[in-house]
Amino acid sequence: MHVAGTLLGTGFVLAALVTRKPWLAACGLVAGYAPAWISHAFIEHNNPETFRAPLASLRADYIMAWHVLRGTIDEQYAKVASD
């Protein structure tokens, strides 16, 4: 859910830039954040860092999405667990 929201939200924001329709950017925020917050609340059982560190949070979302798309997310989890 988290990665799908990140990718969908990014698509909406890019579409907003290309078409110059600001409402698409608003849709991107909802599409990006809603699945992430739902995941944090009901699956991960932790608090999102969206408001405390928004840029770091966004960066982490893109890093996570990159690893999921490459199929290397399990290696990253193992790396974090061993630290």
Secondary structure, DSSP 4 states (H G I P E B T S, - for coil): -HHHHHHHHHHHHHHHHHHT-HHHHHHHHHHHHHHHHHHIIIII-S---TTTSHHHHHHHHHHHHHHHHHT-HHHHHHHHHH-
